[in-house]
Amino acid sequence: MRRKKRQVTDLELIKKFVEKTQVVRIALNGEKYPYVVPVNFGYEWNEEELMLFIHGAAEGKKVNMIKNDPHVAIEMDGHHRLIEGTSNAATYSYAYQSFIGFGHASFLEDLEEKRKALHVLMDHAAKGASFDEIPEAMLKRTGIIKITLASYTMKENIHPDEK
């Protein structure tokens, strides 16, 4: 990381950022160009290892690309705010938080694993809401992608008003 002073290494701060973020962008290796798609997600931590769960159709462009090459990159960002400067443009900056990760995507096939992943996803998207049991027919036709990150980094530029 070029600007080490912006690197976030505190795992609790990283976990809080992931918790409040609702959209992750997944970068896939395409035939000619990279393919980036924003999706909602659920997640689980296993100590410092982060796993993301994405739901969607069991077929399509994203699925085919992962089958051809399961290596993925992910990106999350937030806390955006302009840091105003003086009349000189070089004195302006931008507050943000960003998270970049690299890992491997796989497909969940076991119905109980899919059910658990969907509950994890819904718990993240609609914290505290209760849901009926997910019908088996729905589980069978829903695609669930699990992304296990091999590495990740986070950085931030905090607005002066928030320090």
C-alpha positions in Angstrom: 0.0 0.0 0.0 1.5 3.3 -1.1 0.1 5.5 1.7 0.7 3.4 4.8 -0.8 6.1 7.1 -4.2 5.4 5.6 -4.0 1.7 6.1 -6.5 0.2 8.6 -5.1 -2.8 10.4 -7.5 -3.0 13.4 -9.6 -6.0 12.7 -12.5 -4.7 14.8 -12.7 -1.5 12.6 -12.5 -3.7 9.5 -15.4 -5.8 10.8 -17.5 -2.8 11.6 -16.9 -1.4 8.0 -18.0 -4.8 6.5 -21.1 -4.8 8.7 -22.3 -1.4 7.6 -21.6 -2.0 3.9 -24.4 -3.4 1.9 -22.9 -3.7 -1.6 -19.8 -5.4 -2.7 -18.4 -5.2 -6.3 -17.0 -8.5 -7.6 -14.4 -8.4 -10.3 -14.3 -11.5 -12.5 -11.8 -12.5 -15.2 -13.7 -12.1 -18.5 -12.9 -13.4 -22.0 -11.4 -10.1 -23.1 -12.1 -7.5 -20.4 -12.5 -7.8 -16.6 -16.2 -7.9 -15.6 -17.3 -6.0 -12.4 -20.8 -6.5 -10.9 -22.2 -4.9 -7.8 -24.2 -7.3 -5.5 -25.7 -7.5 -2.1 -24.0 -10.0 0.2 -23.9 -11.7 3.5 -20.8 -12.6 5.3 -19.1 -14.7 8.0 -15.8 -14.2 9.8 -13.7 -17.2 10.9 -11.2 -15.3 13.0 -9.4 -13.1 10.4 -10.8 -15.0 7.4 -13.7 -13.4 5.6 -16.3 -15.3 3.6 -19.0 -13.6 1.5 -22.2 -15.1 0.3 -24.0 -13.9 -2.9 -27.3 -15.2 -4.2 -28.8 -15.1 -7.7 -29.6 -17.2 -10.7 -28.0 -20.6 -10.9 -26.9 -19.7 -14.5 -25.8 -16.7 -16.4 -22.7 -14.6 -17.3 -21.4 -14.3 -13.7 -21.8 -18.1 -13.1 -20.1 -19.0 -16.4 -17.2 -16.7 -15.7 -16.6 -18.2 -12.2 -16.8 -21.7 -13.6 -14.1 -20.7 -16.2 -11.9 -19.0 -13.6 -12.9 -18.9 -9.9 -10.3 -16.2 -9.0 -12.1 -13.0 -8.0 -11.3 -9.6 -6.6 -13.8 -7.7 -4.5 -14.3 -4.0 -3.5 -16.4 -2.2 -0.9 -16.4 1.5 -0.2 -18.2 4.1 1.8 -18.1 7.1 4.2 -17.7 9.4 1.2 -17.4 13.2 1.9 -15.6 16.1 0.3 -12.9 17.7 2.4 -13.0 21.3 1.3 -9.9 23.3 0.8 -9.2 26.9 -0.1 -9.4 28.4 -3.5 -6.5 26.2 -4.6 -7.8 22.9 -6.0 -4.7 21.1 -4.6 -5.9 21.8 -1.0 -9.1 19.8 -1.5 -9.3 16.1 -0.7 -11.9 13.4 -0.2 -12.8 11.3 2.8 -13.6 7.6 2.3 -13.2 4.1 3.4 -12.3 1.3 1.0 -11.8 -2.5 1.3 -10.1 -4.6 -1.4 -9.9 -8.4 -1.3 -8.7 -11.3 -3.4 -10.0 -14.8 -3.3 -11.7 -17.8 -4.7 -15.4 -18.2 -5.6 -17.3 -21.5 -5.4 -20.9 -22.6 -5.6 -22.9 -24.1 -2.7 -24.8 -27.2 -3.7 -25.9 -28.7 -0.4 -29.4 -27.4 0.5 -28.6 -26.9 4.2 -25.5 -24.9 3.3 -27.6 -22.8 0.9 -30.3 -22.3 3.5 -27.7 -21.1 6.1 -26.0 -18.8 3.5 -29.4 -17.2 2.6 -30.1 -16.6 6.3 -26.7 -15.0 6.7 -27.4 -12.8 3.7 -30.8 -11.8 5.0 -29.5 -11.1 8.5 -27.0 -8.7 7.0 -29.5 -7.0 4.6 -32.5 -6.8 7.0 -30.9 -6.9 10.5 -33.4 -8.2 13.1 -36.2 -9.1 10.7 -37.8 -12.5 11.0 -38.5 -14.7 7.9 -40.5 -17.8 7.2 -38.5 -21.0 6.5 -37.1 -21.0 2.9 -38.9 -23.6 0.8 -36.8 -26.4 -0.6 -37.9 -25.7 -4.1 -36.6 -22.2 -3.8 -33.3 -23.4 -2.4 -32.9 -25.8 -5.4 -33.3 -23.1 -8.0 -31.3 -20.4 -6.2 -27.6 -20.1 -7.0 -25.3 -19.3 -4.0 -21.8 -18.1 -4.6 -19.3 -18.4 -1.7 -16.2 -16.2 -1.9 -13.4 -17.0 0.5 -10.9 -14.2 0.6 -7.2 -15.2 0.7 -6.2 -11.6 1.4 -7.6 -8.1 1.9 -6.7 -4.6 2.8 -8.6 -1.6 4.0 -7.7 2.1 4.0 -9.4 5.3 4.9 -9.1 9.1 4.8 -11.2 10.4 7.7 -12.8 13.8 7.4 -11.2 16.4 9.8 -14.6 17.1 11.3 -14.8 13.5 12.4 -11.4 13.1 14.0 
